[in-house]
Amino acid sequence: MPAPTLSFRGKLVAAMMLIVIGVTGATLYVAQDRMKAAHERMSEIQFHNQVELFNSMRESRLSRVREKCLDLVRSVRVAAALEEEDLEVIYKLAEDELTPVLRLRPNRGPRARAPRLIRFIDTEGAELPPPQRAFRGMGIESVFASDEMRDAFQQVARTMEAEGVDQKIGYVERVMRDRSMIMEVIVTKVVLRATDEYMGALVLGFPIMDGMEKAMKDFTDIRSGIWVNDELYTETIEESILPSLKESVRAAIKRGGATSGVITTAIGDAPHKVFFQQMNDSEFLPAYQIALYSLEGALADQKVLQARVVAFGAAVLLGALAISMVISRGFTGPIHALVRGTRSIQEGDFDVRIPVRHHDEIGELTASFNEMAEGLAQKEKYQAVLDMVADKDVAEELMSGSVALGGELRDISVLFCDIRGFTAMTQNMSPTDVIHLMNDHFTVLTNIVYEHDGVVDKFVGDLIMGVFGAPRSYGNDAYNAARCCLRMIEERTKLNEAAEQPIHMGIGLASGEAVAGCMGSADRLNYTVMGARVNLSSRLCSVAGVDETVIDQGTYDKLKDYVEVEPMPELRVKGFDAPVQAYKLLGIRSLKESPAVDSSSNC
């Protein structure tokens, strides 16, 4: 049982619903995508603004100190003290020169606390420890908290000498009073002016988390921190989300050695966007500025937008349903009438007409349908007349346009079959009886020609002309023609047994090349074949005896492995200069019982 299908009205309503749902879904998708992109752009802009703010505050803090460090290391006394390794003098000079600037922090005003780190290193990067009484009470510890730190400072010293730079800034991890912290370190090269000889370097460090994050929190809702040595240092990010945040940042930084990037990850109960950007490229530990932006607000906005779009879409859906029901009602009547008319045409009723009730596209379609029905009725009449005056195969070829109107050379077999003693047989018959007799006779012969894939070219008096191989070839045309000849005689013999007026025939069959095409006048054409083989077939028909079939040499050459023949004396035939060899066709074997036909033959 076939599956039920929707009616036109149902399809129209379904289409309207799908359009509304599709538009609503697309609107929701685009709106959410735009909102998401806007939030991402906003968070990215805030992050870059935060980075710029951080760098600005950092530069404001460090510029005065860096300048003072450069002034100190360019002092002849410092170079001389380094050369003589007079550590007490070196650190006393550093205390005198750096103390004023260390008591001013641009972001907080005067009375800043002193730096946690100050050291001189020699040309090999080794620490020159200060005397115990130097910088008393400032809580200064050794800069070389580990072997890795010592190696880093040695590498920095060699790099500064090789690159010819005066200062480098990096980040080190320090533990002071049982608390880990990150210090920003300024390494300034000391050079002896007289000889331009590298004497060592001054190392000065500041706590990087000295209130800068809290100051930036007033300008943005992005929380931030510093990532150094696989640890996150922050004053604004809650302790509860630090473990999952560290895991996400660690994976992002280790993946491909990225220096900056953006990741989206679930932290706590809400998704977050995490930005990271490397702050230094020196030989110290790589430091990254981390920014955390919650997407919870963006998701809440998306849910509100989604609810509004869905509500609006539902309202539009109901309105579209009502409108489509009204519109479809006006469509279904004419459409059903067109369907009924189409079925009538399928059943052969070309007189069906549908009233035109509308002046829109449906009305135009109805008018076109009526014109089509009228045209089909006219075409059916033409087809019926054509089938009566032309062979069916020829008519189909003419209708399809496959026939070459200018003529073409075809390899064919053509037979002529006429009645023996026709004049004497019909001289005492009425015209009506003669027509009735000939119609019965030609009907039988025509059906036999069709059974053997031939076409009836024409009827001329008591003669019927059959063609095999044009306008369509079946590959074994000569074989079909020979069987057709024998079948005609066989059938006529059977009919004669019960006929009041027996009819006897003679058949001529010839095979070869002939010109096939539509021929005649400019106003009336007839599809036929012409050539020597056609003429020869007509001549052989004339010499054939009662109920005999005479074939030419061309036909025999094609069928010699299949036919039984009786050679005839050479014939002198009108229109042919040379004698013609002919054969009486006695019988023909089935293709299955005979050897394979030569591939070059027409069979």
C-alpha positions as MATLAB code, in Angstrom:
seq = 'MPAPTLSFRGKLVAAMMLIVIGVTGATLYVAQDRMKAAHERMSEIQFHNQVELFNSMRESRLSRVREKCLDLVRSVRVAAALEEEDLEVIYKLAEDELTPVLRLRPNRGPRARAPRLIRFIDTEGAELPPPQRAFRGMGIESVFASDEMRDAFQQVARTMEAEGVDQKIGYVERVMRDRSMIMEVIVTKVVLRATDEYMGALVLGFPIMDGMEKAMKDFTDIRSGIWVNDELYTETIEESILPSLKESVRAAIKRGGATSGVITTAIGDAPHKVFFQQMNDSEFLPAYQIALYSLEGALADQKVLQARVVAFGAAVLLGALAISMVISRGFTGPIHALVRGTRSIQEGDFDVRIPVRHHDEIGELTASFNEMAEGLAQKEKYQAVLDMVADKDVAEELMSGSVALGGELRDISVLFCDIRGFTAMTQNMSPTDVIHLMNDHFTVLTNIVYEHDGVVDKFVGDLIMGVFGAPRSYGNDAYNAARCCLRMIEERTKLNEAAEQPIHMGIGLASGEAVAGCMGSADRLNYTVMGARVNLSSRLCSVAGVDETVIDQGTYDKLKDYVEVEPMPELRVKGFDAPVQAYKLLGIRSLKESPAVDSSSNC';
ca = [
       0.000    0.000    0.000;
       1.560    3.308   -1.046;
       2.401    5.755    1.703;
      -0.101    8.627    2.066;
       1.015   11.917    0.571;
       0.169   15.461    1.524;
      -2.321   17.393   -0.549;
      -1.354   20.625   -2.253;
      -2.991   22.552    0.552;
      -1.093   20.574    3.160;
       2.172   21.112    1.320;
       1.531   24.842    1.057;
       0.816   25.107    4.762;
       3.855   22.947    5.562;
       6.023   25.087    3.311;
       4.857   28.272    5.042;
       5.559   26.729    8.432;
       8.999   25.585    7.365;
       9.811   29.031    6.003;
       8.757   30.715    9.235;
      10.643   28.174   11.347;
      13.681   28.488    9.105;
      13.655   32.282    9.232;
      13.167   32.233   12.990;
      15.993   29.754   13.452;
      18.280   31.705   11.138;
      17.442   34.942   12.947;
      18.152   33.339   16.303;
      21.410   31.854   15.055;
      22.596   35.117   13.492;
      21.578   37.173   16.534;
      23.307   34.809   18.949;
      26.368   34.682   16.732;
      26.488   38.480   16.504;
      25.998   38.837   20.247;
      28.693   36.258   20.921;
      31.053   38.005   18.527;
      30.275   41.359   20.173;
      31.049   39.955   23.618;
      34.260   38.412   22.323;
      35.322   41.680   20.705;
      34.470   43.555   23.879;
      36.432   41.154   26.063;
      39.381   41.217   23.661;
      39.360   45.016   23.568;
      39.233   45.120   27.361;
      42.141   42.694   27.543;
      44.275   44.755   25.170;
      43.309   47.884   27.059;
      44.333   46.168   30.263;
      47.660   45.157   28.733;
      48.237   48.707   27.583;
      47.266   50.029   31.002;
      49.550   47.537   32.690;
      52.434   48.456   30.419;
      51.746   52.140   30.895;
      51.748   51.821   34.663;
      54.784   49.577   34.494;
      56.681   51.995   32.295;
      55.674   54.897   34.508;
      57.028   53.046   37.518;
      60.229   51.853   35.917;
      61.320   54.775   33.738;
      62.718   56.891   36.616;
      64.381   53.874   38.217;
      65.940   52.703   34.942;
      67.326   56.185   34.314;
      68.777   56.357   37.796;
      70.359   52.918   37.394;
      72.012   54.042   34.162;
      73.359   57.153   35.900;
      74.735   54.993   38.694;
      76.525   52.409   36.528;
      78.085   55.146   34.377;
      79.752   56.545   37.478;
      83.541   56.276   37.413;
      83.536   55.454   41.113;
      81.274   52.415   40.604;
      83.444   51.124   37.764;
      86.590   51.625   39.797;
      85.038   49.946   42.835;
      84.006   46.990   40.703;
      87.485   46.791   39.249;
      88.985   46.762   42.767;
      86.124   44.542   44.039;
      85.480   47.023   46.860;
      82.000   45.775   47.711;
      81.460   48.136   50.605;
      82.050   51.160   48.397;
      79.930   49.717   45.590;
      76.880   49.098   47.744;
      77.366   52.413   49.633;
      77.264   54.252   46.297;
      74.129   52.320   45.305;
      72.492   53.251   48.626;
      73.314   56.935   48.207;
      72.205   57.143   44.563;
      69.138   54.877   44.519;
      67.540   55.669   47.869;
      65.895   58.943   46.703;
      64.264   57.402   43.678;
      63.268   54.262   45.545;
      61.178   56.377   47.921;
      58.909   57.550   45.044;
      56.409   55.277   43.305;
      54.498   57.007   40.510;
      51.326   54.989   41.067;
      51.113   55.510   44.847;
      53.084   58.629   45.719;
      55.910   59.025   48.227;
      57.053   56.747   50.990;
      57.083   53.656   48.845;
      58.707   50.718   50.416;
      62.209   49.852   49.203;
      62.945   47.203   46.587;
      63.353   43.667   47.758;
      66.371   42.950   45.600;
      69.655   44.795   44.837;
      72.867   43.125   43.753;
      75.964   43.625   41.668;
      77.282   40.771   39.510;
      80.713   40.433   37.914;
      81.641   39.876   34.287;
      80.914   36.158   34.588;
      77.481   36.778   36.038;
      78.548   35.702   39.536;
      77.003   37.487   42.530;
      79.045   40.075   44.418;
      77.408   39.760   47.871;
      77.081   42.996   49.912;
      78.622   43.452   53.348;
      76.308   42.370   56.118;
      75.786   45.902   57.359;
      74.721   47.189   53.918;
      71.009   47.998   53.478;
      70.317   47.141   57.069;
      66.654   46.441   57.760;
      65.593   46.296   54.126;
      64.984   42.561   54.128;
      67.331   41.893   51.224;
      68.136   38.258   50.494;
      70.497   36.667   48.043;
      69.428   37.023   44.433;
      70.619   33.523   43.652;
      67.849   31.598   45.292;
      68.592   28.577   43.105;
      71.057   27.177   40.595;
      68.589   27.940   37.812;
      68.509   31.596   38.879;
      72.308   31.740   38.912;
      72.448   30.273   35.408;
      69.835   32.771   34.211;
      71.815   35.790   35.455;
      75.016   34.418   33.938;
      73.263   34.004   30.605;
      71.856   37.541   30.843;
      75.326   38.930   31.505;
      76.790   37.131   28.482;
      73.888   38.205   26.268;
      74.196   41.870   27.270;
      77.896   41.805   26.462;
      77.372   40.020   23.139;
      74.413   42.190   22.018;
      75.842   45.453   23.290;
      72.676   46.429   25.204;
      72.713   48.492   28.390;
      69.674   47.094   30.159;
      67.430   44.030   30.270;
      64.188   43.492   32.158;
      62.969   40.125   33.355;
      60.960   38.369   36.021;
      62.122   36.137   38.878;
      60.272   34.158   41.478;
      61.168   34.909   45.077;
      60.150   33.502   48.464;
      60.127   36.131   51.200;
      58.709   35.616   54.653;
      57.225   32.262   53.586;
      55.321   33.866   50.705;
      56.047   33.445   47.005;
      56.116   36.579   44.902;
      57.148   37.741   41.448;
      59.760   40.441   41.098;
      60.455   42.534   38.033;
      64.223   42.754   37.642;
      66.231   45.514   35.921;
      69.727   44.382   34.915;
      71.964   47.342   33.976;
      75.405   46.816   32.430;
      78.424   48.526   34.058;
      81.106   49.704   31.583;
      84.421   51.436   32.279;
      84.236   54.648   30.286;
      87.920   55.046   29.675;
      88.392   51.644   28.049;
      84.785   50.708   27.282;
      85.475   47.550   29.248;
      82.543   45.490   30.577;
      82.853   45.359   34.364;
      79.636   43.621   35.445;
      76.016   44.606   36.065;
      73.631   46.109   38.618;
      70.532   44.023   39.465;
      67.510   45.860   40.905;
      64.160   44.131   41.621;
      60.583   45.232   42.465;
      57.509   43.226   43.498;
      55.363   43.219   40.327;
      52.119   42.565   42.166;
      52.555   45.675   44.278;
      48.907   46.845   43.981;
      48.857   47.150   40.162;
      46.101   44.564   39.645;
      43.858   46.152   42.213;
      44.403   49.524   40.620;
      43.416   48.155   37.197;
      40.313   46.468   38.600;
      38.711   49.901   38.888;
      38.890   50.291   35.096;
      37.625   46.875   33.883;
      35.707   43.778   35.021;
      38.436   41.489   33.696;
      40.385   39.764   36.438;
      44.082   39.264   35.842;
      47.293   37.736   37.097;
      50.892   36.912   36.181;
      51.972   33.406   35.157;
      55.608   32.585   35.950;
      57.332   29.251   36.404;
      54.099   27.238   36.103;
      52.405   29.283   38.818;
      49.732   32.002   38.683;
      50.167   35.068   40.896;
      47.018   37.149   41.293;
      45.278   39.515   43.690;
      41.882   39.606   41.910;
      41.023   35.991   40.968;
      39.169   33.919   43.551;
      41.017   31.045   45.182;
      38.127   28.645   44.396;
      38.651   28.756   40.644;
      42.461   28.890   40.619;
      43.051   25.097   40.217;
      40.927   24.715   37.077;
      42.216   28.024   35.672;
      45.841   26.962   36.187;
      45.188   23.661   34.402;
      43.688   25.444   31.375;
      46.459   28.053   31.186;
      49.176   25.439   31.597;
      47.775   23.367   28.710;
      47.372   26.422   26.451;
      50.920   27.723   27.031;
      52.557   24.322   26.618;
      50.634   23.624   23.405;
      53.050   24.606   20.641;
      54.965   27.051   22.820;
      52.400   29.779   22.222;
      53.344   33.338   23.253;
      49.764   34.650   23.153;
      46.299   33.335   22.588;
      42.701   33.027   23.658;
      40.973   29.930   25.026;
      37.419   29.247   26.192;
      37.070   26.876   29.107;
      34.661   25.969   31.888;
      35.862   27.376   35.192;
      33.640   26.937   38.192;
      29.985   26.951   37.162;
      30.318   29.169   34.080;
      32.355   29.258   30.895;
      35.184   31.770   30.761;
      37.399   33.250   28.124;
      41.070   33.300   29.065;
      43.602   35.582   27.374;
      47.334   35.214   27.773;
      50.287   37.171   26.409;
      53.996   36.816   27.075;
      55.528   39.864   28.756;
      59.256   39.274   28.175;
      61.621   37.516   25.810;
      64.847   37.578   27.804;
      66.763   34.749   29.395;
      64.749   34.990   32.624;
      61.692   32.907   33.322;
      58.985   33.607   30.723;
      56.186   35.649   32.257;
      52.645   35.842   30.892;
      49.913   38.286   31.677;
      46.678   36.336   32.210;
      43.205   37.846   31.875;
      40.003   36.053   32.856;
      36.623   37.095   31.433;
      33.398   35.365   32.474;
      30.886   34.514   29.743;
      28.062   34.044   32.219;
      26.614   37.471   31.424;
      26.849   36.835   27.696;
      25.038   33.516   28.078;
      22.315   35.164   30.141;
      21.852   37.787   27.425;
      21.694   35.031   24.820;
      18.979   33.218   26.762;
      16.902   36.375   26.983;
      17.367   36.966   23.262;
      16.504   33.355   22.500;
      13.276   33.551   24.518;
      12.238   36.731   22.733;
      13.005   35.380   19.277;
      11.155   32.116   19.997;
       8.118   34.010   21.284;
       8.124   36.270   18.250;
       8.575   33.259   15.956;
       5.646   31.451   17.574;
       3.412   34.473   17.023;
       4.521   34.755   13.410;
       4.031   30.998   12.973;
       0.397   31.211   14.098;
      -0.221   34.183   11.831;
       1.386   32.422    8.884;
      -0.716   29.335    9.554;
      -3.938   31.365    9.421;
      -2.875   33.221    6.264;
      -1.721   30.072    4.507;
      -5.022   28.326    5.277;
      -6.947   31.186    3.685;
      -4.662   31.376    0.643;
      -4.563   27.620    0.131;
      -8.368   27.467    0.112;
      -8.393   29.656   -3.011;
      -5.743   27.470   -4.655;
      -7.163   24.025   -4.099;
     -10.357   24.428   -6.175;
      -8.656   25.310   -9.480;
      -5.849   22.856   -8.764;
      -8.316   19.998   -8.235;
     -10.052   20.944  -11.486;
      -6.702   20.839  -13.281;
      -5.973   17.417  -11.768;
      -9.313   16.081  -12.994;
      -8.676   17.522  -16.437;
      -5.217   15.949  -16.559;
      -6.667   12.549  -15.708;
      -9.242   12.943  -18.464;
      -6.466   13.643  -20.972;
      -4.547   10.590  -19.718;
      -7.665    8.527  -20.458;
      -7.801    9.919  -24.007;
     -10.488   12.567  -23.591;
      -8.932   15.566  -25.333;
     -12.207   17.500  -25.420;
     -12.058   18.332  -21.713;
     -12.027   22.083  -20.888;
     -11.753   23.856  -17.513;
     -13.535   27.188  -16.857;
     -11.167   30.113  -16.241;
     -12.407   31.712  -13.003;
      -9.366   33.786  -12.005;
      -7.179   36.346  -13.722;
      -4.010   35.527  -11.830;
      -1.327   32.899  -12.445;
      -3.818   30.116  -11.711;
      -6.119   31.562  -14.386;
      -3.204   31.696  -16.840;
      -2.364   28.093  -16.001;
      -5.991   27.052  -16.598;
      -6.075   28.865  -19.955;
      -2.778   27.236  -20.918;
      -4.204   23.847  -19.975;
      -7.194   24.395  -22.268;
      -4.873   25.409  -25.111;
      -2.766   22.318  -24.461;
      -5.834   20.055  -24.540;
      -6.918   21.592  -27.838;
      -3.437   21.130  -29.273;
      -3.295   17.514  -28.109;
      -6.659   16.817  -29.703;
      -5.416   18.259  -32.977;
      -2.160   16.325  -32.714;
      -4.067   13.114  -32.028;
      -6.074   13.613  -35.197;
      -2.899   14.244  -37.187;
      -1.298   11.149  -35.665;
      -4.293    8.995  -36.549;
      -4.248   10.211  -40.155;
      -0.461    9.800  -40.370;
      -0.628    6.245  -39.052;
      -3.129    5.395  -41.794;
      -1.169    6.907  -44.697;
       2.382    6.028  -43.552;
       4.080    3.102  -41.921;
       4.098    3.302  -38.127;
       7.906    3.115  -37.797;
       8.309    5.763  -40.489;
       5.752    7.946  -38.746;
       7.597    7.634  -35.419;
      10.911    8.475  -37.059;
       9.362   11.468  -38.796;
       7.800   12.689  -35.553;
      11.064   12.327  -33.645;
      13.054   14.095  -36.373;
      15.445   11.146  -36.818;
      14.822   10.817  -40.568;
      17.342   12.584  -42.789;
      15.112   14.647  -45.061;
      17.940   15.092  -47.546;
      18.392   11.328  -47.938;
      21.043    8.912  -46.681;
      22.766    5.779  -47.936;
      21.507    2.665  -46.109;
      22.211   -1.064  -46.394;
      18.722   -2.520  -46.833;
      16.724   -5.485  -48.053;
      13.624   -4.703  -50.133;
      10.852   -7.031  -51.273;
       8.177   -6.641  -53.938;
       5.127   -8.889  -53.752;
       2.316   -8.777  -56.319;
      -0.653  -10.972  -57.234;
      -0.422  -13.312  -60.219;
      -3.293  -12.950  -62.704;
      -4.824  -10.026  -60.856;
      -6.520   -8.498  -63.921;
      -8.189  -11.729  -64.993;
      -9.210  -12.446  -61.390;
     -10.933   -9.119  -60.795;
     -12.348   -8.215  -64.216;
     -15.812   -9.476  -63.329;
     -15.785   -8.230  -59.708;
     -17.435   -5.046  -58.529;
     -15.143   -2.229  -57.329;
     -16.401   -2.700  -53.779;
     -15.530   -6.383  -53.828;
     -12.117   -5.642  -55.314;
     -11.324   -3.101  -52.540;
     -12.578   -5.498  -49.865;
     -10.477   -8.328  -51.316;
      -7.325   -6.201  -51.508;
      -7.782   -4.749  -48.024;
      -8.014   -8.220  -46.508;
      -5.007   -9.377  -48.519;
      -2.816   -6.377  -47.674;
      -3.806   -6.454  -43.997;
      -2.400   -9.989  -43.677;
       0.797   -9.142  -45.566;
       1.319   -5.878  -43.675;
       1.113   -7.649  -40.309;
       3.672  -10.200  -41.492;
       6.060   -7.398  -42.527;
       5.668   -5.808  -39.080;
       6.260   -9.150  -37.363;
       9.658   -9.343  -39.078;
      10.756   -5.771  -38.178;
      10.074   -4.348  -41.618;
       8.123   -1.354  -42.841;
       5.575   -1.108  -45.650;
       6.884    1.458  -48.091;
       3.840    1.627  -50.341;
       0.929   -0.162  -52.006;
       0.789    0.067  -55.802;
      -2.286   -1.593  -57.194;
      -1.977   -5.248  -56.245;
       1.684   -4.830  -55.186;
       3.099   -4.299  -51.695;
       6.647   -3.026  -51.155;
       8.420   -3.855  -47.901;
      11.741   -2.415  -46.648;
      14.049   -3.890  -44.007;
      16.896   -1.764  -42.566;
      15.377    1.682  -43.088;
      14.509    3.937  -41.464;
      15.655    1.664  -38.601;
      18.016   -1.291  -38.722;
      17.757   -4.313  -36.432;
      21.098   -5.846  -37.400;
      19.734   -8.913  -39.218;
      17.577   -7.202  -41.827;
      18.282   -9.581  -44.742;
      17.447  -12.592  -42.570;
      14.184  -10.964  -41.428;
      13.264  -10.120  -45.033;
      13.831  -13.710  -46.243;
      11.746  -15.165  -43.418;
       9.043  -12.582  -44.185;
       8.865  -13.728  -47.836;
       8.421  -17.378  -46.880;
       5.915  -16.470  -44.184;
       3.832  -14.458  -46.688;
       3.567  -17.423  -49.044;
       2.831  -19.811  -46.176;
       0.047  -17.631  -44.774;
      -1.453  -16.952  -48.201;
      -1.529  -20.690  -48.917;
      -3.454  -21.326  -45.683;
      -5.933  -18.568  -46.484;
      -6.465  -19.902  -49.993;
      -7.730  -23.207  -48.609;
     -10.856  -21.475  -47.256;
     -11.085  -18.499  -49.613;
     -13.771  -18.134  -52.269;
     -11.223  -16.401  -54.456;
      -7.706  -17.903  -54.062;
      -4.806  -15.485  -54.491;
      -1.357  -16.466  -55.698;
       1.716  -14.261  -55.435;
       5.254  -13.822  -56.679;
       7.966  -12.183  -54.513;
      11.282  -10.622  -55.421;
      13.938   -9.862  -52.734;
      17.192   -7.916  -53.203;
      19.741   -6.586  -50.671;
      22.383   -3.875  -50.840;
      22.883   -0.150  -50.632;
      20.074    2.249  -51.487;
      19.202    5.883  -50.911;
      16.566    6.341  -48.162;
      14.801    9.563  -47.290;
      11.775   11.790  -47.762;
      11.194   12.432  -51.449;
       8.524   14.187  -53.460;
       7.499   17.773  -54.064;
       7.926   20.864  -51.915;
       4.346   20.427  -50.664;
       4.131   16.679  -50.263;
       6.834   14.205  -49.295;
       6.947   10.434  -49.039;
       9.549    8.356  -47.206;
      10.915    5.716  -49.597;
      14.070    4.039  -50.879;
      15.612    4.251  -54.341;
      18.483    2.595  -56.152;
      19.603   -0.381  -58.213;
      18.667   -2.895  -55.476;
      15.107   -1.551  -55.416;
      14.803   -1.848  -59.191;
      16.302   -5.332  -59.120;
      13.812   -6.471  -56.467;
      10.963   -5.274  -58.709;
      12.427   -7.166  -61.695;
      12.880  -10.369  -59.663;
       9.270  -10.111  -58.521;
       8.241  -10.103  -62.193;
      10.186  -13.304  -62.981;
       9.108  -15.166  -59.830;
       6.698  -18.023  -60.429;
       3.419  -18.638  -58.651;
       3.988  -18.616  -54.887;
       7.773  -18.364  -55.406;
      10.398  -16.068  -53.909;
      13.402  -15.101  -56.004;
      16.444  -13.529  -54.299;
      19.481  -11.819  -55.757;
      23.174  -12.629  -55.299;
      23.572   -9.949  -52.560;
      20.885  -11.548  -50.425;
      22.320  -15.017  -50.966;
      25.811  -13.840  -49.950;
      24.429  -12.579  -46.661;
      22.372  -15.710  -45.937;
      24.228  -18.594  -47.639;
      24.832  -20.309  -44.267;
      21.105  -20.256  -43.489;
      19.073  -20.631  -46.678;
      18.182  -23.421  -49.009;
      18.068  -22.170  -52.603;
      17.848  -23.370  -56.153;
      20.095  -21.467  -58.560;
      18.384  -20.042  -61.599;
      19.885  -19.419  -65.025;
      21.415  -16.002  -65.364;
      18.744  -13.420  -66.087;
      18.799  -10.585  -68.509;
      17.063   -7.844  -66.542;
      15.942   -4.504  -67.877;
      18.150   -1.684  -66.669;
      21.137   -3.947  -65.926;
      23.902   -4.413  -68.518;
      25.340   -7.609  -67.083;
      23.418  -10.832  -66.536;
      21.964  -11.211  -63.039;
      22.388  -14.335  -60.971;
      19.210  -15.198  -59.043;
      18.029  -17.997  -56.726;
      14.721  -19.497  -55.799;
      14.321  -19.339  -52.017;
      13.227  -22.774  -50.786;
      13.698  -22.542  -47.042;
      15.634  -20.900  -44.193;
      17.063  -22.273  -40.980;
      16.852  -20.678  -37.537;
      19.764  -18.563  -36.398;
      20.212  -20.912  -33.419;
      20.620  -23.923  -35.723;
      23.069  -22.291  -38.142;
      26.700  -21.241  -37.981;
      27.485  -17.740  -36.820;
      26.997  -15.091  -39.431;
      30.018  -13.295  -40.811;
      30.408  -10.090  -38.820;
      30.785   -8.107  -41.999;
      27.320   -9.091  -43.227;
      24.091   -7.251  -42.509;
      22.841  -10.117  -40.428;
];
